[in-house]
Amino acid sequence: MAMLTNDDADVLATKVRETYWRGRSFPVDPISVGRAMGIRIVDAELPDDVAGALLKKVGQDPIIMLHGDDSPSRKRFTCSHELGHYVYRLERGHFDDQAIDYVDYRNDMSRQGTDPEEVSANRFAAAFLMPIAKVKEMAEKKNASIYSLAEFFGVSLSAIRYRLDDLQITLK
């Protein structure tokens, strides 16, 4: 299965953001966006090694389950990641009302970034929450710091660090 490139992820994330967030301010709220798309999003008691899940049974609306004990920024990224699974399937036309079951684990395998579906969902989440153009604009501000960017985009320090590295952007 083909993996989303960063550019493809940005195009797809922009399309979803512009359709369901409509130019509202940052940080983007993936829970509001998901619900506007008809996805039920719930906090759940999940095992410690599970970050979240996207579930869809035939004939039913999809559900995104978020780990109830996670921080707000972690939940936002996980929700965006699960949205990535959903919209990437939609975009590829792989939704003839079939069942979906993505469970995202916190383990060595997920950290290695080798599964094309997981890499694509992560790229979508990063582009959805931290669009390339906005990251560049914010990084060029006089007092830009890793902390101010993380707060502006509503993400963890590790998420914004990874995004800056991935986009090869250095703070001044």
Backbone as a ProteinNet text record, in pm:
[ID]
protein_1_A
[PRIMARY]
MAMLTNDDADVLATKVRETYWRGRSFPVDPISVGRAMGIRIVDAELPDDVAGALLKKVGQDPIIMLHGDDSPSRKRFTCSHELGHYVYRLERGHFDDQAIDYVDYRNDMSRQGTDPEEVSANRFAAAFLMPIAKVKEMAEKKNASIYSLAEFFGVSLSAIRYRLDDLQITLK
[TERTIARY]
83.7	0	88.6	56.4	138.6	130.4	241.4	252	231.8	164.5	149.9	285.6	319.7	437.2	398.9	496.6	465.2	378.7	408.7	330.1	186.6	170.6	35.9	-42.1	26.4	-37.2	-82.8	0.1	-35.7	-157.3	-162.6	-277.7	-405.3	-398	-515.1	-558.1	-462.4	-494.1	-553.9	-500.7	-553.5	-697.9	-724.9	-861.4	-959.2	-920.7	-1007.6	-1021.5	-909.8	-912.1	-997.2	-981.4	-1058	-1206	-1237.7	-1378.3	-1447.1	-1380	-1445.8	-1401.5	-1291.6	-1245	-1266.1	-1272.4	-1306.3	-1234.5	-1103.4	-1025.4	-1029.4	-1084.2	-1081.2	-936.8	-915.9	-780	-714.5	-586.5	-510.5	-518.5	-508.7	-487.3	-614.2	-596.1	-706.5	-759.3	-889.9	-951.4	-995.5	-915.7	-949	-1076.3	-1111.3	-1234	-1355.1	-1356.5	-1466.5	-1473.6	-1356.5	-1351.4	-1405.1	-1357.8	-1403.8	-1553.5	-1604.2	-1749.9	-1827.4	-1773.9	-1838.3	-1840	-1743.5	-1736.1	-1826.5	-1894.5	-1984.3	-1918	-1803.1	-1731	-1759.8	-1794.1	-1813.4	-1674.6	-1643.6	-1511.4	-1532	-1468.3	-1488.3	-1355.8	-1351.1	-1242.9	-1277.8	-1178.5	-1204.6	-1096	-1130.9	-1031.6	-964.3	-844.3	-769.7	-647.9	-596.3	-472.8	-360.9	-265	-155.1	-78.3	-72.7	4.9	-75.9	-198	-281.4	-303.3	-266.5	-284.4	-425.9	-481	-613.4	-653.7	-776.3	-826	-932.2	-939.1	-1045.7	-1120.9	-1249.4	-1332.3	-1452.9	-1484.8	-1605.4	-1661.6	-1786.5	-1855.7	-1941	-1966	-2047.2	-2183.1	-2222.4	-2352.3	-2356.5	-2242.8	-2239.3	-2137.6	-2159	-2063	-1934.2	-1821.5	-1694.7	-1687	-1601.2	-1574.7	-1423.8	-1381.6	-1242.3	-1240.1	-1156.3	-1139.8	-1003.5	-1004.6	-881.4	-852.9	-726.6	-687.2	-724.3	-816.1	-869.6	-766.9	-655.2	-553.9	-448.4	-453.8	-352.7	-372.8	-265.9	-272.1	-354.4	-406.2	-482.6	-403.2	-273.6	-197.5	-178.1	-160.8	-146.6	-277.7	-389.8	-520.6	-544.1	-502.7	-522	-443.9	-319	-239.8	-297.3	-334.6	-392.3	-520.7	-606.4	-731	-700.8	-604.4	-566.1	-508	-431.6	-374.8	-487.5	-586	-699.1	-780.8	-798.3	-863.4	-784.2	-651.9	-566.3	-596.1	-608.8	-645.8	-777.5	-873.5	-1007.8	-1007.6	-952.4	-958.5	-868.1	-758.6	-670.6	-742.7	-818.2	-899.2	-1005.9	-1072.2	-1174.4	-1114.2	-999.5	-932.3	-895.4	-858.1	-818.8	-938.4	-1059	-1178.2	-1191.4	-1132.2	-1138.7	-1245.9	-1364	-1470.3	-1602.1	-1616	-1744.5	-1818.9	-1837.4	-1899.6	-1844.6	-1713.9	-1647.9	-1607.2	-1576.9	-1533.1	-1388.8	-1358.2	-1222.2	-1188.1	-1065.3	-1021.8	-872.9	-842.1	-704.4	-685.4	-592	-554.8	-410.8	-385.6	-251.3	-184.2	-81.3	-7.8	108.8	148.1	270.2	374.2	452.7	553.2	667.7	768	884.5	846.6	753.6	712.2	651.7	566.7	504.4	607.9	708.1	810.1	906.4	918.1	1010.8	963.2	832.9	780.6	798.7	769.9	787	656	545.1	414.7	362.1	340.5	296.3	167.9	73.3	-52	-24.3	64.3	95	176.2	271.2	350	256.8	166.4	71.3	-17.9	-68.4	-155.2	-77.4	48.9	130.7	157.9	187	212.1	86	-29.1	-154.6	-173.7	-156.4	-177.6	-87.1	39.5	133.7	91.8	54.4	13.8	-118.9	-206.4	-337.5	-324.1	-243.9	-227.5	-125.4	-24.3	88.3	116.9	30	49.2	183.6	242.2	375	385.2	293.4	301.1	293.3	206	189.3	310.4	368.1	489	601.9	619.2	723.8	699.8	575.1	541.5	571.9	530.7	550.9	698.7	771.6	913.9	997.3	949.2	1023.2	999.6	905.6	878.7	998.6	1015	1132.8	1153.7	1050.2	1062.6	1018.8	1023.3	978.7	1067.2	1002.1	1074.5	998.5	1063.3	999.2	874.3	881.3	770.2	653.2	684.3	576.8	507.6	585	525.2	438.8	486.7	408.4	276.5	283.3	161	67.1	120.9	38.8	-37.2	31.7	-30.5	-100.6	-84.6	-149.8	-96	35.9	100	210.5	261.9	371.5	501.6	598.8	731	791.5	773.2	831.4	763.6	633.1	562.4	612.9	629.4	675.8	823.2	902.9	1043.8	1052.7	974.8	975.1	930.5	826.8	775.4	880.3	945	1049.8	1163.9	1206.1	1312.8	1270.3	1148.6	1098	1090.5	1055.1	1044.5	1177.6	1278	1411.3	1404.3	1330.4	1316.1	1394	1478.2	1556.4	1507.2	1483.5	1443.5	1563.1	1536.5	1644.4	1688.1
-117.5	0	124.4	220.9	341.6	427.8	492.6	579.4	724.5	803	945.4	1013.9	1095.8	1180.5	1298.4	1374.1	1492.8	1590.6	1607.9	1699.4	1650	1519.8	1462.6	1476.6	1452.1	1464.2	1607.3	1704.6	1844.8	1882.5	1833.5	1861.2	1802.2	1676.9	1609.9	1674.8	1705.1	1768.8	1907.8	1981.9	2115	2105	2008.7	1987.7	1961.7	1874.6	1842.5	1963.5	2028.9	2145.7	2257.1	2285.3	2393.7	2358.9	2232.9	2191.8	2196.1	2148.1	2130.4	2227.2	2297.5	2394.8	2536.6	2552.5	2676.7	2801.3	2795.1	2913.9	2961.6	2880.8	2920.8	2923.2	2978.5	2997.6	2867.5	2878.2	2765.9	2772.4	2660.4	2526.7	2467.9	2385.1	2313.6	2211.7	2196.2	2099.5	1975.6	1869	1751.1	1681.3	1698.1	1635.2	1701.8	1834.9	1906.8	1871.1	1863.8	1830.6	1688.8	1594.4	1456.5	1443.7	1512.2	1506.8	1570.1	1677.6	1740	1644	1551.8	1452.3	1332.1	1332.2	1222.2	1108.8	1136	1034.7	1055.4	948.6	954.5	945.9	1038.4	1041.2	1035.8	937.3	915	892.4	935.9	896	756.4	671.5	533.7	484.2	382.8	313.7	212.7	246.6	160	106	-7.6	-58	45.2	40.1	136.3	138.6	25.5	19.2	58.8	111.5	154.6	305.1	376.5	522.1	559.1	482.4	512.3	409	424.7	328.2	393	344.7	380.7	251.8	252.7	134.8	171.2	85.5	104	-32.3	-52.3	-175.6	-148.5	-251.6	-238.2	-178.5	-73.8	-10	87.8	111.6	204.1	314.3	425.9	535.4	495.5	552.6	521.9	581.8	521.5	568.4	580.6	692	707.7	701.6	611.7	597.1	654.7	742.9	805.7	757.5	740.3	696.7	805.5	775	873.1	936.9	868.7	921.2	1007.5	1016.9	1095	1245.2	1320.4	1466.5	1520.7	1642.6	1701	1705.9	1741.5	1748.8	1609.9	1508.2	1370	1323.9	1354.5	1316.7	1385.6	1511.7	1585.9	1520	1479.6	1416	1278.4	1201.3	1068.4	1080.2	1174.9	1194.1	1229.7	1317.9	1356.6	1237.8	1154.9	1033.4	939.5	919	831.2	892.2	1025	1091.6	1064.5	1063	1033.4	896.6	795.8	662.5	669.8	739.9	747.4	818.8	939.4	1016.2	957.6	894.9	831.9	715.7	640.4	532.3	590.6	696.1	760.8	809.2	874	931.3	824.2	708	599.4	518.5	555.4	484.5	346.4	326.3	196.4	194.3	244.5	251.5	209.3	84.3	37.6	-24.6	57.5	21.2	-108.7	-111.1	-226.3	-194.5	-297.7	-280.1	-231.6	-148.3	-96.8	-118.8	-152.6	-174.8	-140.6	-15.4	26.4	47.5	-23.3	-1.2	45.5	160.8	217.9	196.4	112.8	74.9	168.5	177	246.8	137.7	109.5	4	30.8	-55	-37.4	-41.2	-128.8	-142	-9.9	52.1	177.9	289.9	288.7	393.1	380.1	260.4	239.9	306.8	329.9	400.7	326.2	195.7	117.4	79.3	82.7	46.8	165.6	146.7	258.8	325.8	249	306.5	397.8	353.4	431.7	556.5	542.7	658.6	760.9	714.2	804.6	875	801.2	861.6	964.8	935.6	1032.9	1157	1137.5	1253.5	1338.9	1274	1348.4	1428.1	1362.5	1429.8	1551.9	1536.3	1648.1	1762.4	1729.6	1832.3	1896	1818.3	1867.9	1968.2	1933.8	2020.1	2131	2102.6	2194.9	2212	2284.6	2300.1	2364.9	2318.4	2364.9	2517.3	2582.1	2728.2	2798.7	2750.3	2815.1	2788.9	2669.3	2638.9	2732.7	2748.3	2838.1	2981.5	3026.6	3163.4	3185.1	3091.1	3105.9	3093.4	3008.2	2987.6	3110.4	3193.3	3312.4	3432.4	3419.9	3531	3554.2	3678.5	3720.5	3638.4	3617.3	3547.9	3402.3	3342.3	3203.4	3110	3019.7	2916.4	2785.9	2679.1	2548.1	2548.6	2621.2	2627.6	2708.4	2822.9	2905.5	2834.6	2762.1	2688.5	2573.2	2500.3	2389.6	2441.8	2554.7	2612.8	2661.7	2729.6	2783.1	2671.3	2560.1	2450.1	2349.9	2364.8	2274.7	2132.9	2122.5	1991.2	1979.5	1860	1837.7	1894.1	1910	1955.7	1856.6	1727.9	1628.1	1633.4	1661.3	1669.5	1788	1903.7	2019.5	2003.9	1944.1	1918	1827.7	1721.2	1627.2	1697.4	1780.8	1851.4	1948.1	2023.1	2115.5	2039.7	1929.7	1848	1791.8	1739.7	1678.8	1780.6	1904.8	2010.8	2085	2044.4	2106.2	2257.2	2290.5	2430.3	2447.7	2549.1	2580.1	2711.6	2713.9	2838.7	2931.7	3061.6	3161.1	3194.4
0	0	0	-82.3	-96.7	28.8	56.2	171.8	126.8	210.1	182	193.2	95.3	108.7	198.7	245.2	325.1	245.9	117.4	34.2	17.6	-8.6	-21.6	109	220.6	351.8	375.1	335	353.3	269.2	145.3	58.1	117.5	160.3	216.4	348	434.3	562.4	541.3	446.1	415.4	366.9	282.8	231.2	346.6	438.6	552.4	644.3	674.3	763.2	704.8	575.3	512.3	499.8	488.2	478.7	614.8	718.3	848	956.9	938.6	1037.5	986.4	856.7	786.6	837.7	839.5	869.9	1012.4	1103.1	1243.6	1290.8	1407.6	1456.4	1503.2	1529.2	1583.8	1735.7	1802.6	1748.6	1688.3	1587.6	1524.9	1625.9	1631.4	1722.6	1643.7	1645.2	1566.2	1613.4	1740.3	1790.3	1727	1722.1	1655.3	1507.4	1442.7	1300.7	1278.7	1357.8	1344.7	1363.7	1463.2	1488.6	1373.7	1316	1199.7	1080.2	1077.1	970.1	997.3	1112.7	1146	1221.9	1281.2	1357.6	1505.7	1573.6	1718.8	1783	1873.6	1936.7	2087.4	2149	2292	2363.7	2489.7	2578.6	2627.6	2637.5	2678.1	2772.1	2848.7	2930.3	2839.9	2796	2705.9	2779.7	2737.3	2798.2	2784.8	2876.7	2876.3	2744.9	2674.2	2549.6	2426.3	2446.1	2333.8	2343.4	2236.7	2232.6	2188.6	2093.6	2041.5	1938.7	1888.4	1790	1702.3	1579.2	1485.9	1457.4	1487	1467	1381.4	1287.9	1207.1	1173.5	1212.4	1177.8	1054.6	976.8	855.5	892.3	820.6	842	957	1021.7	1135.3	1111.5	1181.1	1173.7	1245.4	1204.5	1270	1409.8	1491.2	1627.3	1643.9	1700.9	1741.6	1893.4	1944.5	2088.8	2126.7	2225.4	2273.7	2415.3	2447.6	2581.7	2680.3	2770.8	2864.6	2955.6	2980.9	3072.3	3004	2872.3	2800	2818.8	2800.2	2809	2691.8	2705.1	2594	2463	2467.8	2342.5	2282.2	2365.1	2316	2251.1	2316.3	2260.3	2126.3	2116.1	1991.8	1878.7	1907.2	1803	1769.2	1870.8	1846.5	1765.4	1801	1726.6	1581.3	1560.5	1423.9	1348.2	1415.9	1356.1	1310.4	1397.4	1361.8	1247.6	1249	1134.6	1007.1	1020.6	906.1	846.9	932.8	883.6	805.9	864.4	806.2	670.4	666.2	541	433.3	474.5	375.9	307.8	384.5	324.9	232.3	277.5	193.8	62.4	72.5	-43.6	-145.7	-96.7	-186.4	-234.9	-189.4	-233	-172.2	-56.6	9.8	117.3	84.8	182.9	122.3	87	39.2	156.6	260	386.8	442.7	452.1	512.5	655.5	728.8	867.1	869.8	968.1	988.1	1134.1	1158.2	1294.6	1303.4	1338.9	1360.2	1509.6	1565.8	1704.5	1702.3	1759.8	1758.4	1893.1	1888.9	2008.6	2034.2	2160.4	2199.7	2221.1	2119	2132.4	2034.7	2037.8	1951.2	1804.2	1768.2	1628.7	1578.5	1659.4	1615.2	1608.2	1695.9	1695.3	1577.1	1521.3	1410.1	1281.5	1269.8	1153.5	1022.5	1022.1	900.1	833.2	905.4	849.7	768.1	635.4	550.1	598.3	651.1	702.4	821.9	910.2	1030.3	995.5	905.7	861.8	796.9	711.9	645.2	746	845.4	947.5	1029.6	1061	1134.4	1051	923.4	836.1	822.9	810.6	803.8	933.2	1048.1	1177	1191.2	1155.8	1165.6	1074.1	951.1	855	894.1	954.1	996	1110.5	1209.9	1326.9	1306	1221.2	1203.3	1054.1	981.5	837	802.6	695.1	654.3	651.6	583.2	568.1	703.6	791.5	921.9	1011.7	1002.2	1080.2	1036.1	904.7	853.6	900.1	889.8	930.9	1079.5	1163.7	1307.6	1345.9	1274.7	1304.3	1270.3	1178.4	1136.9	1228.6	1321.2	1412.8	1503	1542.8	1619	1746.8	1823.2	1951.5	1945.1	1828.9	1814.5	1896	1967	2041.5	2026	2060.7	2055.1	2144.5	2255.3	2350.2	2294.1	2232.5	2177.9	2061	1980.5	1868.9	1919.3	2018.5	2074.5	2130.5	2200.3	2256.8	2146.9	2046.7	1937.9	1866.1	1835.9	1762.1	1853.7	1985.4	2079.8	2074.3	2056.4	2045.7	2151	2166.1	2259.6	2203.1	2290.4	2246	2147.5	2173	2081.8	1944.9	1940.3	1811.3	1728.5	1791.5	1714.6	1676.8	1765.3	1729.8	1607.4	1608.8	1496.3	1367.9	1379.7	1261.5	1206	1292.7	1247.7	1181.1	1241.4	1182.8	1048	1042.8	920.1	806.1	839.7	740	720.2	795.2	789.6	815.9	921.5	964.2	1094.3	1097.9	1215.9	1272.7	1402.8	1467.8	1475.6	1461	1463.6	1602.9
[MASK]
++++++++++++++++++++++++++++++++++++++++++++++++++++++++++++++++++++++++++++++++++++++++++++++++++++++++++++++++++++++++++++++++++++++++++++++++++++++++++++++++++++++++++++

